[in-house]
Each structure stands twice: as C-alpha cells, then as structure tokens.
C-alpha cells in the first residue's frame, strides 16, 4: 500500500505482547476522506495510558482546527501537549495551540495526551474534524485473508496483498509486533521504576565481532533471532539490529572506536558482514521482518569532518581518502539487501549536524553515491534513520523555523544558528524529500530514534518564550535543554521520548528506540577495555568543549562506564524526565 493511499490508523503500542499497528485502505475508486485520524495508544499500564493522535487534512487549508470524539468507556484525559484538550462526560474536544493551527491540504499535525480509565480502554469509534466525520477503523489487526478486508487486492503497489510473492511490505512496522531484547529488558526491570518501560522494543547492537556469537555468555545474534521467533507467534514481528563495526569506526570521536583499523575493509567484509548475512539468511528466520540500522555516524562524518572545516579530524580525512566507509556501507547494503525480509535503514545523523543546506545537500549526494556503487542499489535501501543515540527533540512544540520576533527570524537565534530545521521530524521529512528527488525510491521511509529525546521534568517549558528578543523567544520555549546541540554524551536532564510507534507521521515509518536507554554513550574518564573503545572528552563533565559543540561545557553525567555498558544513573535520569511522562 503506497503511503499516498493510507487511511486512518488506530493501533496499540508496539510491545512484545500487543498487536501492532494495522492499516485500512480506501476501497478502489472511493473518494479520499476529508480527513484521516491516527489514534495510537502508546503505553497502557492497566489504569492509565498515553496516546498520540495525528490528523491529516485532505480538504481545504485550515487556519485552525478542532477534533472531537466520544469515548465508549470510562477514559478521562488528564493532561495534553500540542493541543488544548477538554472533556465533558465522554465527549472530548481537542483544538490547536497558537503555533500549530495552520493545516494545509495534505498536511498533518500531531498531539498527545495522558489519561486514566477503569475496565477497558478502546479506540474511539469515530472522529470529526471541524464537524466533518473522518475516516476511521476499529484499530484491530487487518486480516489479509478476510474477504471483507477493505484493502484493495487489485492494487499492485499494496504490500499487504497476500498475493505478493516476496512478502515485502512498504513499512515493516505496520501490522507487526517489535522484538523486546530480554537482556535490555532485564536491566530495565531491575531498576526502580524500570518495569514501566521494560517491555519496550529496542535495537540489538552488533558493535563488534564477538557480539555475533555473544559476549561473556550473553545472547548472540542467533539467540536473539530464536527468541524473536518465540515472541512472534503466529503474527508478524520486526527484529531490529544495528550494524556497527566499520574499519576506522567513529572517526570524529573516541568513545566508540572499533576493532578494525582504517585499512581493514576486507576483514570487515569477511569477519563481520558475511557472518551476519549467513545467520540472517537462515530459512528459519525468513518469516521475520528484519530491520537493520547501517553504521551510525559514518557517512555524515565524511561530509562534515573530513576536510575544510574547524571540525576536521585526521582520522576522518583518512577514511574519506581511502574510501573504506563508503565501500563498507555499500557492501553491507548489497549483501543484506539480497535478503528479501531485510529492510536496510542508513544512518543520517541529526538536524543539529546536517540541517544546514551546506551540509544537507552534500549528505544527500554522499548517500546516493554509496547506495549506487560497489554493488549496492537504491532498491537495497528501505529508508534512513535520524537522531540515532542522540537527544534532539522529535518536535519542538513552541517555535518553528519560520517564526519571527521583532523582525528577526528564528534562524538568527544563537541556538538555531541559521539551521534550516529545529527538530528531528521536520528534518527527517525534509531530508526524505531531497533523497527522493536525488533518485531514491518514492516509498522511502524514515525512522526517528526517540529513546532519549523526551526532555520532560521540571525544566520543560510549558509554552513559547518571551518575544523580547529572538534568543529569549527560542531559549525560553525550546524543550531541548542542552547547552549546545553538539553535546551528545550522557546528557544531564534528558528523558525518555515517544514510545516506539508505527507510522506516526507522514513519511515516518516509525519512532524507534535505537539506542537502548540506560546504555552509556562513553566513559567519563579513561577506562581500559578490550572492546577498542577510547575515552572522548565530550563525555567528561569537566571538559570545556571543542568546535563541534561551540567550545561549551559538555553537560555530561559523571561516573559513566564504557560506551554500551549499563549506566544506572543515566537510566534513572531518563525515567525522571520522560515525556510523555510515565
């Protein structure tokens, strides 16, 4: 089903024990509904819940909007964000905030809320936008074998068509549960309050050769895949894995240096990629939807840190000149792309890294080059992921890049610093458009890592900043409370972000937790280890910074362990500042 033909999605959260999101398409030949509504229960703990709602306007442009629905049970909305929500009895009304009232034809807007209930908690049966009924469904899984299923079986682009011999779908997250890593889940559940999120799906990181077989008696790749089959049952399930072991890895930082030297591309292929492909290609795993996150930070480093700027490093210059990042990523795309049930998503940095046109346009060129050379094809690329292991908000609710204050645009503020984007969702959608224009497939999907970008807690603003100056307006209203957008290591004040969710916005395949919350970004001081991971001063809370963070303090938490190791203090920080709140 192409994204342009999606109708209303109403789904439960992506947890190991729940049904995934399900799609319903308009019957062939039917007129598009005036509006569609995506009502997703993201977290349900038996007496309360959080929900994300996305409205898509298919009628004339609006300068304001009001969405209404009626609950069939005891549900009560207790607080909301990005909309003004009121309730009278079972009737709920949600109206735009001052900053998100404009809704063009074909555009979408999202808001969320927290609520309580007793008994059952179900998706509302109907919604109206400004008095006009929107397209809805029951929120239950669509059965592709059901002759009453409104999915058009004659649509050759419909990936839910049971006649599709490849079994591939447009968005692997729709209609599927997502794998819960038992090892991460056990860590989370052992923490005070951690049981509230220990059932959330996270990526499994293959960050060294030893991880393929399992480290220190832990689960290897086959162990995880076998557990994924158990969790899958008779339905669909997404297994998420990070491919992360390039030669000369992480050339602009030290905390995540890898085991292969800059010239060891052949070892990367034969000792790392080939064994992973061999395991994933086992026919017993053919029924899993396997999502791969391809080599975080690698290609963006070639664009911004490999020459001609004050952020240049000798290591990145080396990796650009020898071409081994490009060769490695192309090889991974090619070999993994040969597997019909694998969906490759390339890492694309974040808006605070690539959001300027001077970085974004060269990045698009670099991504296309790598996806069309050394045996790779754009058909090997399901999409891209942004904000991997970073902290940038999914949406800045209280200002947008087009705002002006006293004749100055938001882009002129010190925080935005002429960036074209202020948050990850707008960046992901803008990047997607550029990638498609450059030659990637039109059904390209985007993922956003929301594992640590919630920025809740007592420091979270409740509205726009004062309009005394553009800096006061931005600094007073931004939910991202970092000292500088370049701060990336174990950030103080950060919180869990949106829970993993399928198809939350136009062009976005899913919100995911790529970086497992509670796993360190890097050690606060030098720690000997056998993982090839160094000490980066950006993880040192006493460090005064470098050009990549504007020579500002790092805002990193103290006493952090080596990257990837469990960091209890950080996990507690994330729980405390989660948004939506737990």
Secondary structure as UniProt FT lines:
FT   HELIX           3..5
FT   STRAND          10..12
FT   TURN            16..17
FT   TURN            28..29
FT   STRAND          35..44
FT   STRAND          48..57
FT   STRAND          66..70
FT   STRAND          76..81
FT   STRAND          84..88
FT   TURN            89..90
FT   STRAND          91..95
FT   TURN            98..99
FT   TURN            105..106
FT   STRAND          108..116
FT   STRAND          127..129
FT   TURN            130..131
FT   STRAND          132..133
FT   TURN            144..145
FT   TURN            147..148
FT   TURN            153..154
FT   TURN            156..157
FT   TURN            159..160
FT   TURN            162..163
FT   TURN            165..166
FT   TURN            172..175
FT   STRAND          177..178
FT   HELIX           182..190
FT   TURN            192..193
FT   HELIX           194..196
FT   TURN            197..199
FT   STRAND          204..206
FT   HELIX           209..213
FT   TURN            216..217
FT   HELIX           221..232
FT   TURN            233..234
FT   STRAND          237..243
FT   TURN            247..248
FT   TURN            251..252
FT   TURN            255..256
FT   TURN            262..263
FT   HELIX           265..267
FT   HELIX           268..273
FT   HELIX           274..280
FT   HELIX           283..285
FT   TURN            286..287
FT   STRAND          289..294
FT   TURN            296..297
FT   HELIX           298..304
FT   TURN            310..311
FT   HELIX           314..322
FT   HELIX           324..337
FT   TURN            340..341
FT   STRAND          342..347
FT   HELIX           351..354
FT   HELIX           357..371
FT   TURN            374..375
FT   HELIX           378..380
FT   STRAND          383..386
FT   TURN            388..389
FT   TURN            397..398
FT   TURN            401..402
FT   STRAND          404..405
FT   TURN            406..407
FT   STRAND          408..409
FT   HELIX           410..412
FT   TURN            414..418
FT   HELIX           424..438
FT   TURN            442..443
FT   STRAND          445..449
FT   TURN            451..452
FT   TURN            458..459
FT   TURN            467..468
FT   HELIX           470..477
FT   TURN            485..486
FT   TURN            492..493
FT   STRAND          501..505
FT   TURN            506..507
FT   STRAND          508..512
FT   TURN            517..518
FT   HELIX           537..539
FT   TURN            541..542
FT   HELIX           547..549
FT   TURN            550..551
FT   TURN            563..564
FT   HELIX           568..576
//
